Amino acid sequence: MRTVIKKALAAVETGDYEAASAAYSEAVPVLDRAVTHGIIQKNKASRHKARLNTRVKALKA
């Protein structure tokens, strides 16, 4: 879980929207799976997804 979040953040840092968007799309199901397995709470997963999505959207603008 932490690895995909780090990969998404690294993709955002490069400034490439396509790569960042792909990394975000890869991270979302992993976070959702962590909630399903009881590793993290749903609000924490939602917070991670929202913050990643905000950074990815900022690249497009």
Rosetta silent file (secondary structure, phi, psi, omega in degrees, C-alpha in Angstrom):
SEQUENCE: MRTVIKKALAAVETGDYEAASAAYSEAVPVLDRAVTHGIIQKNKASRHKARLNTRVKALKA
SCORE:     score description
SCORE:     0.000 S_00000001
   1 L     0.000  -48.756 -179.362    0.000    0.000    0.000 S_00000001
   2 H   -65.359  -31.996 -179.029    2.706    2.465    0.961 S_00000001
   3 H   -65.370  -44.340 -179.252    4.684    1.524   -2.127 S_00000001
   4 H   -69.309  -31.810  176.089    1.917    2.453   -4.562 S_00000001
   5 H   -66.234  -43.361  178.641    1.340    5.728   -2.727 S_00000001
   6 H   -64.348  -38.857  177.891    5.038    6.536   -3.003 S_00000001
   7 H   -63.972  -40.352  179.332    5.010    5.625   -6.702 S_00000001
   8 H   -66.439  -41.683  178.439    2.056    7.923   -7.294 S_00000001
   9 H   -65.560  -38.197  177.992    3.746   10.775   -5.437 S_00000001
  10 H   -65.423  -38.523  178.301    6.946   10.213   -7.410 S_00000001
  11 H   -66.053  -36.346  177.108    4.970   10.326  -10.660 S_00000001
  12 H   -65.988  -39.711 -178.780    3.397   13.616   -9.586 S_00000001
  13 H   -64.415  -28.414  178.760    6.832   15.049   -8.809 S_00000001
  14 H   -70.831  -24.352  179.098    8.000   14.325  -12.354 S_00000001
  15 L    88.995    3.914  179.751    5.239   16.566  -13.668 S_00000001
  16 L   -89.273  112.212 -176.096    3.968   14.033  -16.209 S_00000001
  17 H   -63.726  -42.828 -177.610    0.169   14.031  -16.035 S_00000001
  18 H   -61.943  -44.971  179.611   -0.263   10.727  -17.882 S_00000001
  19 H   -66.342  -40.933 -179.891    2.145    8.858  -15.616 S_00000001
  20 H   -66.033  -40.094  179.007    0.662   10.426  -12.499 S_00000001
  21 H   -65.881  -40.296  178.142   -2.853    9.562  -13.604 S_00000001
  22 H   -65.803  -40.801  179.399   -1.855    5.961  -14.298 S_00000001
  23 H   -66.224  -37.749  177.365   -0.139    5.683  -10.909 S_00000001
  24 H   -64.332  -43.884  179.235   -3.236    7.115   -9.209 S_00000001
  25 H   -63.373  -29.145  176.912   -5.442    4.606  -11.000 S_00000001
  26 H   -76.508  -32.632 -175.628   -3.148    1.846   -9.768 S_00000001
  27 H   -76.743  -32.999 -174.912   -3.206    3.112   -6.177 S_00000001
  28 H   -59.465  -50.122  179.866   -6.982    3.387   -5.752 S_00000001
  29 H   -65.440  -30.469  178.802   -7.808   -0.345   -5.861 S_00000001
  30 H   -66.334  -43.290  177.838   -4.901   -1.125   -3.551 S_00000001
  31 H   -64.406  -41.941  178.904   -6.211    1.344   -0.976 S_00000001
  32 H   -63.789  -37.444  177.984   -9.734   -0.044   -1.325 S_00000001
  33 H   -66.243  -36.984  178.888   -8.406   -3.571   -0.849 S_00000001
  34 H   -63.744  -36.108  177.051   -6.589   -2.489    2.320 S_00000001
  35 H   -67.007  -44.027 -178.710   -9.912   -1.240    3.704 S_00000001
  36 H   -60.666  -37.907 -179.310  -11.645   -4.495    2.808 S_00000001
  37 L   -85.574   -0.075  175.812   -8.979   -6.506    4.619 S_00000001
  38 L    79.580   18.758 -179.455   -9.157   -4.261    7.674 S_00000001
  39 L   -76.747  -42.193  176.745   -5.617   -2.884    7.364 S_00000001
  40 L  -132.254  163.974  178.337   -6.738    0.746    7.367 S_00000001
  41 L   -83.038  158.399 -175.491  -10.009    2.526    8.002 S_00000001
  42 H   -63.793  -32.660  179.799  -12.137    3.770    5.133 S_00000001
  43 H   -68.031  -35.737  178.233  -11.652    7.428    6.076 S_00000001
  44 H   -66.963  -42.031  177.924   -7.877    7.085    5.890 S_00000001
  45 H   -63.820  -41.388  179.053   -8.115    5.488    2.450 S_00000001
  46 H   -63.084  -40.340  179.100  -10.482    8.224    1.339 S_00000001
  47 H   -64.461  -43.938  177.883   -8.080   10.884    2.601 S_00000001
  48 H   -61.317  -45.866 -178.882   -5.152    9.339    0.722 S_00000001
  49 H   -63.452  -41.644 -178.640   -7.180    9.080   -2.475 S_00000001
  50 H   -65.565  -42.608 -178.787   -8.423   12.659   -2.207 S_00000001
  51 H   -68.929  -39.131  176.335   -4.971   14.098   -1.613 S_00000001
  52 H   -65.289  -43.335 -179.293   -3.425   12.106   -4.449 S_00000001
  53 H   -63.354  -37.465  178.024   -6.248   13.075   -6.784 S_00000001
  54 H   -62.452  -42.710  178.984   -5.812   16.748   -5.911 S_00000001
  55 H   -67.026  -38.835  179.997   -2.129   16.593   -6.822 S_00000001
  56 H   -67.444  -42.922  179.228   -2.815   14.760  -10.074 S_00000001
  57 H   -64.291  -32.520  179.810   -5.510   17.255  -11.081 S_00000001
  58 H   -65.299  -28.134  178.037   -3.157   20.145  -10.323 S_00000001
  59 H   -68.135  -35.693 -176.855   -0.798   18.829  -13.000 S_00000001
  60 H   -70.967  -33.854 -177.284   -3.489   19.043  -15.651 S_00000001
  61 L   -75.516    0.000    0.000   -4.321   22.673  -14.884 S_00000001
